[in-house]
């Protein structure tokens, strides 16, 4: 299972991605992101592309290993963290 530290940076960066732009509330932050708790307001009903494990099973399992997929996700997460340091 993909382990998320719930920092919220991916939800605060939806405006940077064509895939996630549909969730943008107009300032680059997901319309379902609760800035007080850093959690998703619709977590149980969030879109498929927000569900790392389910996305792998449905879209990527025939293309790459789960380990490779997780590593790509962790790398993206780390990049978001690096880009927000010092702001």
PDB file with SEQRES, HELIX, SHEET and CRYST1 records, atoms N, CA, C and O in Angstrom:
SEQRES   1 A   87  UNK UNK UNK UNK UNK UNK UNK UNK UNK UNK UNK UNK UNK          
SEQRES   2 A   87  UNK UNK UNK UNK UNK UNK UNK UNK UNK UNK UNK UNK UNK          
SEQRES   3 A   87  UNK UNK UNK UNK UNK UNK UNK UNK UNK UNK UNK UNK UNK          
SEQRES   4 A   87  UNK UNK UNK UNK UNK UNK UNK UNK UNK UNK UNK UNK UNK          
SEQRES   5 A   87  UNK UNK UNK UNK UNK UNK UNK UNK UNK UNK UNK UNK UNK          
SEQRES   6 A   87  UNK UNK UNK UNK UNK UNK UNK UNK UNK UNK UNK UNK UNK          
SEQRES   7 A   87  UNK UNK UNK UNK UNK UNK UNK UNK UNK                          
HELIX    1 AA1 UNK A   11  UNK A   16  5                                   6    
HELIX    2 AA2 UNK A   21  UNK A   23  5                                   3    
HELIX    3 AA3 UNK A   43  UNK A   45  5                                   3    
HELIX    4 AA4 UNK A   48  UNK A   50  5                                   3    
HELIX    5 AA5 UNK A   52  UNK A   55  1                                   4    
HELIX    6 AA6 UNK A   56  UNK A   60  3                                   5    
HELIX    7 AA7 UNK A   66  UNK A   84  1                                  19    
SHEET    1 AA1 2 UNK A  33  UNK A  34  0                                        
SHEET    2 AA1 2 UNK A  39  UNK A  40 -1                                        
CRYST1    1.000    1.000    1.000  90.00  90.00  90.00 P 1           1          
ATOM      1  N   UNK A   1       0.831  -1.181   0.000  1.00  0.00           N  
ATOM      2  CA  UNK A   1       0.000   0.000   0.000  1.00  0.00           C  
ATOM      3  C   UNK A   1       0.878   1.247   0.000  1.00  0.00           C  
ATOM      4  O   UNK A   1       1.883   1.308   0.708  1.00  0.00           O  
ATOM      5  N   UNK A   2       0.494   2.232  -0.794  1.00  0.00           N  
ATOM      6  CA  UNK A   2       1.214   3.500  -0.855  1.00  0.00           C  
ATOM      7  C   UNK A   2       1.050   4.227   0.471  1.00  0.00           C  
ATOM      8  O   UNK A   2      -0.063   4.366   0.979  1.00  0.00           O  
ATOM      9  N   UNK A   3       2.161   4.687   1.027  1.00  0.00           N  
ATOM     10  CA  UNK A   3       2.139   5.376   2.315  1.00  0.00           C  
ATOM     11  C   UNK A   3       2.249   6.883   2.095  1.00  0.00           C  
ATOM     12  O   UNK A   3       3.242   7.384   1.567  1.00  0.00           O  
ATOM     13  N   UNK A   4       1.229   7.571   2.503  1.00  0.00           N  
ATOM     14  CA  UNK A   4       1.162   9.030   2.351  1.00  0.00           C  
ATOM     15  C   UNK A   4       1.338   9.673   3.726  1.00  0.00           C  
ATOM     16  O   UNK A   4       0.739   9.228   4.705  1.00  0.00           O  
ATOM     17  N   UNK A   5       2.168  10.728   3.798  1.00  0.00           N  
ATOM     18  CA  UNK A   5       2.359  11.402   5.089  1.00  0.00           C  
ATOM     19  C   UNK A   5       1.359  12.539   5.306  1.00  0.00           C  
ATOM     20  O   UNK A   5       1.427  13.254   6.306  1.00  0.00           O  
ATOM     21  N   UNK A   6       0.437  12.697   4.365  1.00  0.00           N  
ATOM     22  CA  UNK A   6      -0.666  13.659   4.475  1.00  0.00           C  
ATOM     23  C   UNK A   6      -0.192  15.096   4.648  1.00  0.00           C  
ATOM     24  O   UNK A   6      -0.759  15.857   5.432  1.00  0.00           O  
ATOM     25  N   UNK A   7       0.850  15.458   3.912  1.00  0.00           N  
ATOM     26  CA  UNK A   7       1.355  16.833   3.967  1.00  0.00           C  
ATOM     27  C   UNK A   7       0.438  17.791   3.215  1.00  0.00           C  
ATOM     28  O   UNK A   7       0.430  18.989   3.496  1.00  0.00           O  
ATOM     29  N   UNK A   8      -0.338  17.269   2.257  1.00  0.00           N  
ATOM     30  CA  UNK A   8      -1.279  18.082   1.509  1.00  0.00           C  
ATOM     31  C   UNK A   8      -0.711  18.778   0.285  1.00  0.00           C  
ATOM     32  O   UNK A   8      -1.448  19.450  -0.437  1.00  0.00           O  
ATOM     33  N   UNK A   9       0.573  18.631   0.039  1.00  0.00           N  
ATOM     34  CA  UNK A   9       1.185  19.355  -1.081  1.00  0.00           C  
ATOM     35  C   UNK A   9       0.633  18.950  -2.440  1.00  0.00           C  
ATOM     36  O   UNK A   9       0.509  19.794  -3.328  1.00  0.00           O  
ATOM     37  N   UNK A  10       0.304  17.697  -2.618  1.00  0.00           N  
ATOM     38  CA  UNK A  10      -0.273  17.288  -3.907  1.00  0.00           C  
ATOM     39  C   UNK A  10      -1.629  17.949  -4.106  1.00  0.00           C  
ATOM     40  O   UNK A  10      -1.968  18.348  -5.220  1.00  0.00           O  
ATOM     41  N   UNK A  11      -2.400  18.067  -3.044  1.00  0.00           N  
ATOM     42  CA  UNK A  11      -3.719  18.706  -3.120  1.00  0.00           C  
ATOM     43  C   UNK A  11      -3.612  20.221  -3.296  1.00  0.00           C  
ATOM     44  O   UNK A  11      -4.521  20.863  -3.821  1.00  0.00           O  
ATOM     45  N   UNK A  12      -2.498  20.775  -2.853  1.00  0.00           N  
ATOM     46  CA  UNK A  12      -2.286  22.217  -3.002  1.00  0.00           C  
ATOM     47  C   UNK A  12      -1.605  22.554  -4.325  1.00  0.00           C  
ATOM     48  O   UNK A  12      -1.275  23.712  -4.582  1.00  0.00           O  
ATOM     49  N   UNK A  13      -1.396  21.540  -5.161  1.00  0.00           N  
ATOM     50  CA  UNK A  13      -0.693  21.748  -6.434  1.00  0.00           C  
ATOM     51  C   UNK A  13      -1.461  21.229  -7.635  1.00  0.00           C  
ATOM     52  O   UNK A  13      -0.863  20.988  -8.684  1.00  0.00           O  
ATOM     53  N   UNK A  14      -2.760  21.051  -7.513  1.00  0.00           N  
ATOM     54  CA  UNK A  14      -3.529  20.474  -8.622  1.00  0.00           C  
ATOM     55  C   UNK A  14      -3.518  21.355  -9.867  1.00  0.00           C  
ATOM     56  O   UNK A  14      -3.685  20.856 -10.980  1.00  0.00           O  
ATOM     57  N   UNK A  15      -3.327  22.628  -9.692  1.00  0.00           N  
ATOM     58  CA  UNK A  15      -3.310  23.537 -10.829  1.00  0.00           C  
ATOM     59  C   UNK A  15      -2.104  23.370 -11.731  1.00  0.00           C  
ATOM     60  O   UNK A  15      -2.083  23.909 -12.837  1.00  0.00           O  
ATOM     61  N   UNK A  16      -1.095  22.631 -11.278  1.00  0.00           N  
ATOM     62  CA  UNK A  16       0.126  22.413 -12.058  1.00  0.00           C  
ATOM     63  C   UNK A  16       0.025  21.231 -13.003  1.00  0.00           C  
ATOM     64  O   UNK A  16       0.945  20.981 -13.782  1.00  0.00           O  
ATOM     65  N   UNK A  17      -1.075  20.504 -12.946  1.00  0.00           N  
ATOM     66  CA  UNK A  17      -1.221  19.283 -13.731  1.00  0.00           C  
ATOM     67  C   UNK A  17      -2.491  19.322 -14.579  1.00  0.00           C  
ATOM     68  O   UNK A  17      -3.566  19.672 -14.090  1.00  0.00           O  
ATOM     69  N   UNK A  18      -2.354  18.961 -15.845  1.00  0.00           N  
ATOM     70  CA  UNK A  18      -3.525  18.900 -16.718  1.00  0.00           C  
ATOM     71  C   UNK A  18      -4.530  17.861 -16.224  1.00  0.00           C  
ATOM     72  O   UNK A  18      -5.738  18.049 -16.367  1.00  0.00           O  
ATOM     73  N   UNK A  19      -4.044  16.782 -15.653  1.00  0.00           N  
ATOM     74  CA  UNK A  19      -4.918  15.717 -15.164  1.00  0.00           C  
ATOM     75  C   UNK A  19      -5.754  16.197 -13.979  1.00  0.00           C  
ATOM     76  O   UNK A  19      -6.952  15.922 -13.912  1.00  0.00           O  
ATOM     77  N   UNK A  20      -5.135  16.906 -13.055  1.00  0.00           N  
ATOM     78  CA  UNK A  20      -5.792  17.303 -11.814  1.00  0.00           C  
ATOM     79  C   UNK A  20      -6.445  18.686 -11.876  1.00  0.00           C  
ATOM     80  O   UNK A  20      -7.138  19.087 -10.941  1.00  0.00           O  
ATOM     81  N   UNK A  21      -6.226  19.408 -12.963  1.00  0.00           N  
ATOM     82  CA  UNK A  21      -6.728  20.782 -13.099  1.00  0.00           C  
ATOM     83  C   UNK A  21      -8.242  20.884 -12.898  1.00  0.00           C  
ATOM     84  O   UNK A  21      -8.751  21.919 -12.467  1.00  0.00           O  
ATOM     85  N   UNK A  22      -8.939  19.819 -13.208  1.00  0.00           N  
ATOM     86  CA  UNK A  22     -10.394  19.813 -13.055  1.00  0.00           C  
ATOM     87  C   UNK A  22     -10.808  20.032 -11.593  1.00  0.00           C  
ATOM     88  O   UNK A  22     -11.932  20.458 -11.324  1.00  0.00           O  
ATOM     89  N   UNK A  23      -9.910  19.745 -10.657  1.00  0.00           N  
ATOM     90  CA  UNK A  23     -10.204  19.895  -9.236  1.00  0.00           C  
ATOM     91  C   UNK A  23      -9.821  21.270  -8.688  1.00  0.00           C  
ATOM     92  O   UNK A  23     -10.132  21.596  -7.542  1.00  0.00           O  
ATOM     93  N   UNK A  24      -9.149  22.070  -9.509  1.00  0.00           N  
ATOM     94  CA  UNK A  24      -8.637  23.382  -9.092  1.00  0.00           C  
ATOM     95  C   UNK A  24      -9.778  24.324  -8.737  1.00  0.00           C  
ATOM     96  O   UNK A  24     -10.713  24.500  -9.517  1.00  0.00           O  
ATOM     97  N   UNK A  25      -9.696  24.925  -7.560  1.00  0.00           N  
ATOM     98  CA  UNK A  25     -10.726  25.873  -7.136  1.00  0.00           C  
ATOM     99  C   UNK A  25     -10.454  27.286  -7.654  1.00  0.00           C  
ATOM    100  O   UNK A  25     -11.194  28.225  -7.363  1.00  0.00           O  
ATOM    101  N   UNK A  26      -9.370  27.414  -8.431  1.00  0.00           N  
ATOM    102  CA  UNK A  26      -9.037  28.695  -9.038  1.00  0.00           C  
ATOM    103  C   UNK A  26      -7.710  29.268  -8.601  1.00  0.00           C  
ATOM    104  O   UNK A  26      -7.208  30.222  -9.196  1.00  0.00           O  
ATOM    105  N   UNK A  27      -7.140  28.686  -7.560  1.00  0.00           N  
ATOM    106  CA  UNK A  27      -5.851  29.166  -7.064  1.00  0.00           C  
ATOM    107  C   UNK A  27      -4.794  28.057  -7.033  1.00  0.00           C  
ATOM    108  O   UNK A  27      -3.757  28.194  -6.384  1.00  0.00           O  
ATOM    109  N   UNK A  28      -5.071  26.961  -7.741  1.00  0.00           N  
ATOM    110  CA  UNK A  28      -4.133  25.844  -7.802  1.00  0.00           C  
ATOM    111  C   UNK A  28      -4.358  24.794  -6.735  1.00  0.00           C  
ATOM    112  O   UNK A  28      -3.727  23.737  -6.761  1.00  0.00           O  
ATOM    113  N   UNK A  29      -5.249  25.072  -5.796  1.00  0.00           N  
ATOM    114  CA  UNK A  29      -5.544  24.157  -4.695  1.00  0.00           C  
ATOM    115  C   UNK A  29      -6.834  23.395  -5.003  1.00  0.00           C  
ATOM    116  O   UNK A  29      -7.780  23.948  -5.564  1.00  0.00           O  
ATOM    117  N   UNK A  30      -6.852  22.130  -4.630  1.00  0.00           N  
ATOM    118  CA  UNK A  30      -8.032  21.294  -4.862  1.00  0.00           C  
ATOM    119  C   UNK A  30      -9.228  21.855  -4.102  1.00  0.00           C  
ATOM    120  O   UNK A  30      -9.125  22.248  -2.940  1.00  0.00           O  
ATOM    121  N   UNK A  31     -10.354  21.879  -4.787  1.00  0.00           N  
ATOM    122  CA  UNK A  31     -11.585  22.388  -4.180  1.00  0.00           C  
ATOM    123  C   UNK A  31     -12.066  21.555  -2.997  1.00  0.00           C  
ATOM    124  O   UNK A  31     -12.894  22.011  -2.209  1.00  0.00           O  
ATOM    125  N   UNK A  32     -11.549  20.337  -2.874  1.00  0.00           N  
ATOM    126  CA  UNK A  32     -11.965  19.446  -1.788  1.00  0.00           C  
ATOM    127  C   UNK A  32     -10.925  19.349  -0.672  1.00  0.00           C  
ATOM    128  O   UNK A  32     -11.058  18.525   0.232  1.00  0.00           O  
ATOM    129  N   UNK A  33      -9.904  20.178  -0.735  1.00  0.00           N  
ATOM    130  CA  UNK A  33      -8.841  20.158   0.264  1.00  0.00           C  
ATOM    131  C   UNK A  33      -9.211  21.054   1.445  1.00  0.00           C  
ATOM    132  O   UNK A  33      -9.563  22.221   1.272  1.00  0.00           O  
ATOM    133  N   UNK A  34      -9.123  20.485   2.642  1.00  0.00           N  
ATOM    134  CA  UNK A  34      -9.382  21.246   3.860  1.00  0.00           C  
ATOM    135  C   UNK A  34      -8.047  21.731   4.406  1.00  0.00           C  
ATOM    136  O   UNK A  34      -7.265  20.939   4.932  1.00  0.00           O  
ATOM    137  N   UNK A  35      -7.785  23.020   4.285  1.00  0.00           N  
ATOM    138  CA  UNK A  35      -6.505  23.584   4.697  1.00  0.00           C  
ATOM    139  C   UNK A  35      -6.292  23.535   6.210  1.00  0.00           C  
ATOM    140  O   UNK A  35      -5.151  23.629   6.663  1.00  0.00           O  
ATOM    141  N   UNK A  36      -7.339  23.393   6.994  1.00  0.00           N  
ATOM    142  CA  UNK A  36      -7.195  23.307   8.453  1.00  0.00           C  
ATOM    143  C   UNK A  36      -6.684  21.941   8.894  1.00  0.00           C  
ATOM    144  O   UNK A  36      -5.891  21.839   9.830  1.00  0.00           O  
ATOM    145  N   UNK A  37      -7.141  20.897   8.217  1.00  0.00           N  
ATOM    146  CA  UNK A  37      -6.751  19.538   8.611  1.00  0.00           C  
ATOM    147  C   UNK A  37      -5.735  18.905   7.664  1.00  0.00           C  
ATOM    148  O   UNK A  37      -5.160  17.863   7.980  1.00  0.00           O  
ATOM    149  N   UNK A  38      -5.507  19.532   6.494  1.00  0.00           N  
ATOM    150  CA  UNK A  38      -4.662  18.959   5.431  1.00  0.00           C  
ATOM    151  C   UNK A  38      -5.240  17.657   4.885  1.00  0.00           C  
ATOM    152  O   UNK A  38      -4.499  16.820   4.369  1.00  0.00           O  
ATOM    153  N   UNK A  39      -6.530  17.481   4.992  1.00  0.00           N  
ATOM    154  CA  UNK A  39      -7.180  16.256   4.534  1.00  0.00           C  
ATOM    155  C   UNK A  39      -8.219  16.564   3.458  1.00  0.00           C  
ATOM    156  O   UNK A  39      -8.654  17.702   3.282  1.00  0.00           O  
ATOM    157  N   UNK A  40      -8.591  15.515   2.755  1.00  0.00           N  
ATOM    158  CA  UNK A  40      -9.578  15.606   1.690  1.00  0.00           C  
ATOM    159  C   UNK A  40     -10.989  15.559   2.282  1.00  0.00           C  
ATOM    160  O   UNK A  40     -11.306  14.703   3.108  1.00  0.00           O  
ATOM    161  N   UNK A  41     -11.816  16.490   1.845  1.00  0.00           N  
ATOM    162  CA  UNK A  41     -13.196  16.531   2.335  1.00  0.00           C  
ATOM    163  C   UNK A  41     -14.061  15.418   1.747  1.00  0.00           C  
ATOM    164  O   UNK A  41     -15.104  15.077   2.305  1.00  0.00           O  
ATOM    165  N   UNK A  42     -13.629  14.854   0.626  1.00  0.00           N  
ATOM    166  CA  UNK A  42     -14.398  13.772  -0.014  1.00  0.00           C  
ATOM    167  C   UNK A  42     -13.542  12.500  -0.138  1.00  0.00           C  
ATOM    168  O   UNK A  42     -13.673  11.749  -1.104  1.00  0.00           O  
ATOM    169  N   UNK A  43     -12.689  12.275   0.825  1.00  0.00           N  
ATOM    170  CA  UNK A  43     -11.712  11.195   0.747  1.00  0.00           C  
ATOM    171  C   UNK A  43     -12.315   9.860   0.306  1.00  0.00           C  
ATOM    172  O   UNK A  43     -11.773   9.212  -0.589  1.00  0.00           O  
ATOM    173  N   UNK A  44     -13.390   9.452   0.897  1.00  0.00           N  
ATOM    174  CA  UNK A  44     -14.003   8.157   0.555  1.00  0.00           C  
ATOM    175  C   UNK A  44     -14.557   8.141  -0.863  1.00  0.00           C  
ATOM    176  O   UNK A  44     -14.702   7.071  -1.456  1.00  0.00           O  
ATOM    177  N   UNK A  45     -14.867   9.302  -1.411  1.00  0.00           N  
ATOM    178  CA  UNK A  45     -15.463   9.397  -2.747  1.00  0.00           C  
ATOM    179  C   UNK A  45     -14.590  10.185  -3.715  1.00  0.00           C  
ATOM    180  O   UNK A  45     -15.083  10.699  -4.719  1.00  0.00           O  
ATOM    181  N   UNK A  46     -13.300  10.284  -3.420  1.00  0.00           N  
ATOM    182  CA  UNK A  46     -12.398  11.064  -4.278  1.00  0.00           C  
ATOM    183  C   UNK A  46     -12.256  10.403  -5.645  1.00  0.00           C  
ATOM    184  O   UNK A  46     -12.507   9.207  -5.791  1.00  0.00           O  
ATOM    185  N   UNK A  47     -11.856  11.181  -6.639  1.00  0.00           N  
ATOM    186  CA  UNK A  47     -11.699  10.629  -7.989  1.00  0.00           C  
ATOM    187  C   UNK A  47     -10.642   9.518  -8.042  1.00  0.00           C  
ATOM    188  O   UNK A  47      -9.720   9.475  -7.227  1.00  0.00           O  
ATOM    189  N   UNK A  48     -10.799   8.644  -9.000  1.00  0.00           N  
ATOM    190  CA  UNK A  48      -9.883   7.515  -9.163  1.00  0.00           C  
ATOM    191  C   UNK A  48      -8.431   7.974  -9.235  1.00  0.00           C  
ATOM    192  O   UNK A  48      -7.561   7.349  -8.628  1.00  0.00           O  
ATOM    193  N   UNK A  49      -8.149   9.058  -9.971  1.00  0.00           N  
ATOM    194  CA  UNK A  49      -6.766   9.471 -10.141  1.00  0.00           C  
ATOM    195  C   UNK A  49      -6.136   9.989  -8.846  1.00  0.00           C  
ATOM    196  O   UNK A  49      -4.933  10.247  -8.807  1.00  0.00           O  
ATOM    197  N   UNK A  50      -6.923  10.141  -7.805  1.00  0.00           N  
ATOM    198  CA  UNK A  50      -6.389  10.508  -6.485  1.00  0.00           C  
ATOM    199  C   UNK A  50      -6.103   9.271  -5.627  1.00  0.00           C  
ATOM    200  O   UNK A  50      -5.586   9.388  -4.516  1.00  0.00           O  
ATOM    201  N   UNK A  51      -6.435   8.114  -6.134  1.00  0.00           N  
ATOM    202  CA  UNK A  51      -6.265   6.856  -5.397  1.00  0.00           C  
ATOM    203  C   UNK A  51      -5.076   6.092  -5.979  1.00  0.00           C  
ATOM    204  O   UNK A  51      -5.209   5.383  -6.976  1.00  0.00           O  
ATOM    205  N   UNK A  52      -3.940   6.242  -5.358  1.00  0.00           N  
ATOM    206  CA  UNK A  52      -2.695   5.683  -5.895  1.00  0.00           C  
ATOM    207  C   UNK A  52      -2.796   4.179  -6.131  1.00  0.00           C  
ATOM    208  O   UNK A  52      -2.473   3.702  -7.219  1.00  0.00           O  
ATOM    209  N   UNK A  53      -3.232   3.446  -5.147  1.00  0.00           N  
ATOM    210  CA  UNK A  53      -3.270   1.988  -5.278  1.00  0.00           C  
ATOM    211  C   UNK A  53      -4.278   1.522  -6.328  1.00  0.00           C  
ATOM    212  O   UNK A  53      -3.979   0.628  -7.119  1.00  0.00           O  
ATOM    213  N   UNK A  54      -5.448   2.113  -6.339  1.00  0.00           N  
ATOM    214  CA  UNK A  54      -6.460   1.722  -7.326  1.00  0.00           C  
ATOM    215  C   UNK A  54      -6.038   2.110  -8.742  1.00  0.00           C  
ATOM    216  O   UNK A  54      -6.293   1.375  -9.696  1.00  0.00           O  
ATOM    217  N   UNK A  55      -5.396   3.266  -8.871  1.00  0.00           N  
ATOM    218  CA  UNK A  55      -4.910   3.680 -10.200  1.00  0.00           C  
ATOM    219  C   UNK A  55      -3.908   2.663 -10.738  1.00  0.00           C  
ATOM    220  O   UNK A  55      -3.920   2.330 -11.923  1.00  0.00           O  
ATOM    221  N   UNK A  56      -3.052   2.180  -9.862  1.00  0.00           N  
ATOM    222  CA  UNK A  56      -2.080   1.181 -10.311  1.00  0.00           C  
ATOM    223  C   UNK A  56      -2.802  -0.045 -10.861  1.00  0.00           C  
ATOM    224  O   UNK A  56      -2.504  -0.506 -11.963  1.00  0.00           O  
ATOM    225  N   UNK A  57      -3.736  -0.560 -10.100  1.00  0.00           N  
ATOM    226  CA  UNK A  57      -4.437  -1.784 -10.497  1.00  0.00           C  
ATOM    227  C   UNK A  57      -5.216  -1.607 -11.800  1.00  0.00           C  
ATOM    228  O   UNK A  57      -5.244  -2.514 -12.632  1.00  0.00           O  
ATOM    229  N   UNK A  58      -5.832  -0.479 -11.978  1.00  0.00           N  
ATOM    230  CA  UNK A  58      -6.682  -0.255 -13.147  1.00  0.00           C  
ATOM    231  C   UNK A  58      -5.896   0.193 -14.379  1.00  0.00           C  
ATOM    232  O   UNK A  58      -6.212  -0.208 -15.499  1.00  0.00           O  
ATOM    233  N   UNK A  59      -4.876   1.020 -14.173  1.00  0.00           N  
ATOM    234  CA  UNK A  59      -4.219   1.652 -15.327  1.00  0.00           C  
ATOM    235  C   UNK A  59      -2.764   1.262 -15.583  1.00  0.00           C  
ATOM    236  O   UNK A  59      -2.295   1.383 -16.715  1.00  0.00           O  
ATOM    237  N   UNK A  60      -2.050   0.805 -14.582  1.00  0.00           N  
ATOM    238  CA  UNK A  60      -0.611   0.660 -14.752  1.00  0.00           C  
ATOM    239  C   UNK A  60      -0.028  -0.729 -14.499  1.00  0.00           C  
ATOM    240  O   UNK A  60       1.140  -0.962 -14.812  1.00  0.00           O  
ATOM    241  N   UNK A  61      -0.796  -1.647 -13.948  1.00  0.00           N  
ATOM    242  CA  UNK A  61      -0.222  -2.940 -13.551  1.00  0.00           C  
ATOM    243  C   UNK A  61       0.336  -3.747 -14.713  1.00  0.00           C  
ATOM    244  O   UNK A  61       1.210  -4.591 -14.514  1.00  0.00           O  
ATOM    245  N   UNK A  62      -0.151  -3.504 -15.911  1.00  0.00           N  
ATOM    246  CA  UNK A  62       0.358  -4.213 -17.082  1.00  0.00           C  
ATOM    247  C   UNK A  62       1.538  -3.497 -17.734  1.00  0.00           C  
ATOM    248  O   UNK A  62       2.114  -3.984 -18.706  1.00  0.00           O  
ATOM    249  N   UNK A  63       1.889  -2.335 -17.184  1.00  0.00           N  
ATOM    250  CA  UNK A  63       2.942  -1.516 -17.787  1.00  0.00           C  
ATOM    251  C   UNK A  63       4.225  -1.453 -16.953  1.00  0.00           C  
ATOM    252  O   UNK A  63       5.330  -1.506 -17.492  1.00  0.00           O  
ATOM    253  N   UNK A  64       4.062  -1.339 -15.634  1.00  0.00           N  
ATOM    254  CA  UNK A  64       5.222  -1.260 -14.732  1.00  0.00           C  
ATOM    255  C   UNK A  64       4.914  -2.027 -13.453  1.00  0.00           C  
ATOM    256  O   UNK A  64       3.759  -2.334 -13.162  1.00  0.00           O  
ATOM    257  N   UNK A  65       5.957  -2.329 -12.699  1.00  0.00           N  
ATOM    258  CA  UNK A  65       5.746  -3.019 -11.429  1.00  0.00           C  
ATOM    259  C   UNK A  65       5.179  -2.040 -10.404  1.00  0.00           C  
ATOM    260  O   UNK A  65       5.298  -0.825 -10.556  1.00  0.00           O  
ATOM    261  N   UNK A  66       4.569  -2.582  -9.373  1.00  0.00           N  
ATOM    262  CA  UNK A  66       4.016  -1.746  -8.316  1.00  0.00           C  
ATOM    263  C   UNK A  66       5.130  -0.955  -7.638  1.00  0.00           C  
ATOM    264  O   UNK A  66       4.944   0.210  -7.287  1.00  0.00           O  
ATOM    265  N   UNK A  67       6.284  -1.586  -7.454  1.00  0.00           N  
ATOM    266  CA  UNK A  67       7.424  -0.903  -6.843  1.00  0.00           C  
ATOM    267  C   UNK A  67       7.854   0.302  -7.684  1.00  0.00           C  
ATOM    268  O   UNK A  67       8.114   1.376  -7.143  1.00  0.00           O  
ATOM    269  N   UNK A  68       7.927   0.125  -9.000  1.00  0.00           N  
ATOM    270  CA  UNK A  68       8.288   1.243  -9.886  1.00  0.00           C  
ATOM    271  C   UNK A  68       7.249   2.357  -9.806  1.00  0.00           C  
ATOM    272  O   UNK A  68       7.592   3.538  -9.769  1.00  0.00           O  
ATOM    273  N   UNK A  69       5.994   1.971  -9.782  1.00  0.00           N  
ATOM    274  CA  UNK A  69       4.894   2.937  -9.701  1.00  0.00           C  
ATOM    275  C   UNK A  69       4.950   3.724  -8.392  1.00  0.00           C  
ATOM    276  O   UNK A  69       4.824   4.949  -8.389  1.00  0.00           O  
ATOM    277  N   UNK A  70       5.137   3.020  -7.294  1.00  0.00           N  
ATOM    278  CA  UNK A  70       5.264   3.695  -6.000  1.00  0.00           C  
ATOM    279  C   UNK A  70       6.464   4.633  -6.001  1.00  0.00           C  
ATOM    280  O   UNK A  70       6.373   5.767  -5.530  1.00  0.00           O  
ATOM    281  N   UNK A  71       7.579   4.162  -6.528  1.00  0.00           N  
ATOM    282  CA  UNK A  71       8.777   5.004  -6.566  1.00  0.00           C  
ATOM    283  C   UNK A  71       8.541   6.276  -7.370  1.00  0.00           C  
ATOM    284  O   UNK A  71       9.022   7.341  -6.984  1.00  0.00           O  
ATOM    285  N   UNK A  72       7.820   6.188  -8.469  1.00  0.00           N  
ATOM    286  CA  UNK A  72       7.489   7.378  -9.252  1.00  0.00           C  
ATOM    287  C   UNK A  72       6.623   8.339  -8.432  1.00  0.00           C  
ATOM    288  O   UNK A  72       6.820   9.553  -8.475  1.00  0.00           O  
ATOM    289  N   UNK A  73       5.683   7.794  -7.701  1.00  0.00           N  
ATOM    290  CA  UNK A  73       4.826   8.625  -6.860  1.00  0.00           C  
ATOM    291  C   UNK A  73       5.608   9.258  -5.715  1.00  0.00           C  
ATOM    292  O   UNK A  73       5.416  10.435  -5.409  1.00  0.00           O  
ATOM    293  N   UNK A  74       6.488   8.485  -5.080  1.00  0.00           N  
ATOM    294  CA  UNK A  74       7.312   9.038  -3.992  1.00  0.00           C  
ATOM    295  C   UNK A  74       8.268  10.107  -4.532  1.00  0.00           C  
ATOM    296  O   UNK A  74       8.543  11.099  -3.856  1.00  0.00           O  
ATOM    297  N   UNK A  75       8.765   9.900  -5.738  1.00  0.00           N  
ATOM    298  CA  UNK A  75       9.663  10.876  -6.357  1.00  0.00           C  
ATOM    299  C   UNK A  75       8.913  12.185  -6.623  1.00  0.00           C  
ATOM    300  O   UNK A  75       9.435  13.269  -6.362  1.00  0.00           O  
ATOM    301  N   UNK A  76       7.708  12.080  -7.134  1.00  0.00           N  
ATOM    302  CA  UNK A  76       6.888  13.277  -7.371  1.00  0.00           C  
ATOM    303  C   UNK A  76       6.593  13.998  -6.061  1.00  0.00           C  
ATOM    304  O   UNK A  76       6.634  15.226  -5.995  1.00  0.00           O  
ATOM    305  N   UNK A  77       6.301  13.240  -5.043  1.00  0.00           N  
ATOM    306  CA  UNK A  77       6.032  13.800  -3.718  1.00  0.00           C  
ATOM    307  C   UNK A  77       7.269  14.546  -3.206  1.00  0.00           C  
ATOM    308  O   UNK A  77       7.164  15.670  -2.714  1.00  0.00           O  
ATOM    309  N   UNK A  78       8.417  13.923  -3.323  1.00  0.00           N  
ATOM    310  CA  UNK A  78       9.666  14.550  -2.869  1.00  0.00           C  
ATOM    311  C   UNK A  78       9.950  15.834  -3.641  1.00  0.00           C  
ATOM    312  O   UNK A  78      10.416  16.821  -3.072  1.00  0.00           O  
ATOM    313  N   UNK A  79       9.667  15.813  -4.934  1.00  0.00           N  
ATOM    314  CA  UNK A  79       9.895  16.998  -5.764  1.00  0.00           C  
ATOM    315  C   UNK A  79       8.986  18.148  -5.316  1.00  0.00           C  
ATOM    316  O   UNK A  79       9.427  19.296  -5.258  1.00  0.00           O  
ATOM    317  N   UNK A  80       7.730  17.851  -5.002  1.00  0.00           N  
ATOM    318  CA  UNK A  80       6.826  18.883  -4.497  1.00  0.00           C  
ATOM    319  C   UNK A  80       7.378  19.478  -3.198  1.00  0.00           C  
ATOM    320  O   UNK A  80       7.342  20.692  -2.998  1.00  0.00           O  
ATOM    321  N   UNK A  81       7.881  18.624  -2.332  1.00  0.00           N  
ATOM    322  CA  UNK A  81       8.426  19.085  -1.052  1.00  0.00           C  
ATOM    323  C   UNK A  81       9.657  19.947  -1.258  1.00  0.00           C  
ATOM    324  O   UNK A  81       9.819  20.973  -0.599  1.00  0.00           O  
ATOM    325  N   UNK A  82      10.517  19.536  -2.165  1.00  0.00           N  
ATOM    326  CA  UNK A  82      11.721  20.324  -2.464  1.00  0.00           C  
ATOM    327  C   UNK A  82      11.351  21.688  -3.031  1.00  0.00           C  
ATOM    328  O   UNK A  82      11.953  22.697  -2.665  1.00  0.00           O  
ATOM    329  N   UNK A  83      10.371  21.722  -3.916  1.00  0.00           N  
ATOM    330  CA  UNK A  83       9.960  22.965  -4.563  1.00  0.00           C  
ATOM    331  C   UNK A  83       9.255  23.931  -3.618  1.00  0.00           C  
ATOM    332  O   UNK A  83       9.194  25.128  -3.900  1.00  0.00           O  
ATOM    333  N   UNK A  84       8.726  23.442  -2.513  1.00  0.00           N  
ATOM    334  CA  UNK A  84       8.015  24.326  -1.588  1.00  0.00           C  
ATOM    335  C   UNK A  84       8.885  24.766  -0.415  1.00  0.00           C  
ATOM    336  O   UNK A  84       8.495  25.668   0.327  1.00  0.00           O  
ATOM    337  N   UNK A  85      10.032  24.164  -0.232  1.00  0.00           N  
ATOM    338  CA  UNK A  85      10.929  24.598   0.839  1.00  0.00           C  
ATOM    339  C   UNK A  85      11.449  25.987   0.530  1.00  0.00           C  
ATOM    340  O   UNK A  85      11.794  26.293  -0.611  1.00  0.00           O  
ATOM    341  N   UNK A  86      11.502  26.801   1.522  1.00  0.00           N  
ATOM    342  CA  UNK A  86      12.031  28.141   1.338  1.00  0.00           C  
ATOM    343  C   UNK A  86      11.006  29.149   0.870  1.00  0.00           C  
ATOM    344  O   UNK A  86      11.343  30.307   0.625  1.00  0.00           O  
ATOM    345  N   UNK A  87       9.760  28.728   0.741  1.00  0.00           N  
ATOM    346  CA  UNK A  87       8.707  29.677   0.330  1.00  0.00           C  
ATOM    347  C   UNK A  87       8.154  30.389   1.534  1.00  0.00           C  
ATOM    348  O   UNK A  87       7.261  31.226   1.399  1.00  0.00           O  
TER     349      UNK A  87                                                      
END                                                                             
